[in-house]
Amino acid sequence: MADEGAMALYGRGAELGNLKWYADDLVGTEITDIAPARIRIHEATRRDTFFRLLREQAASFKLKQLHVYSHAIGAGLFLGYKDEELKKARGAIFSLRRGQLANYTSVLQTEQGTVFTDDLIREPYKSYRAALRKLFVADAYIKLWGCNAGVDGWVYSDESEHDPNTQVYALDAPGKYYYWRSLNERNTPKPSIAQAFADYFGVKVFAATSGSHGQARLGGKWVNPTPEGKITVKGRLRYIQEHDTIRLEPDKGKYREYLPR
């Protein structure tokens, strides 16, 4: 309808590349029935920016589609993935053991580049819920493009004290440090961020239960690049470029649907 629109928000892509390229290519691929003038595309590498953009959009037209491009780790969208500023803030409260600087509250506050399932049930984000639900039309959906946003029952872990290839989950287990496990102090096991979004926004959500990779549309077909990220164009191998039509696709299966509970 003429009074409906779409929005795409994108975070840091790191090894997935520039996520803006993927967001730009929604027009004409995933979004085919909405005029380009009614599609908003914004960068959001911080949690508060993510919510601010949605709250500002609520004063404009309603959304039939919301697309979010981000790395995810089960119970969180890591919009600021591998951001050096965030990494520095994280290192400032790394603790050697439980009961020091890192705890449930301090880690949530420090990880400003992540939208956690826990954020959706704490203030101020909890109080945004009623207004943000009104942002969407009745048959709207959200699609979380990227890795692992549909993995349910998430429990956070830290590196083992003795083996860098082993993770420890128990709060009092001996680890190299105590940080991510602090999020297990409450609300565990956690739902997937996809299910939490469905419950929070009141619309269906699509997300992957595996890693994701880029695809390019060549000759009307979606083509997987080589392990090095290259595609064959006119008999020659080259990396995906901005002018290519691209999308993200789960490594296993398809994007799964999550409904509000």
Helices and strands as residue ranges (DSSP letters): E 4-10, G 14-16, H 19-24, G 36-38, E 39-43, H 47-57, E 62-69, E 71-72, E 76-78, H 84-93, H 104-110, E 114-116, G 117-121, H 125-133, E 136-145, E 158-159, E 167-168, G 180-185, H 193-201, E 204-207, E 212-218, E 221-223, E 230-233, E 236-239, E 246-250, E 256-258
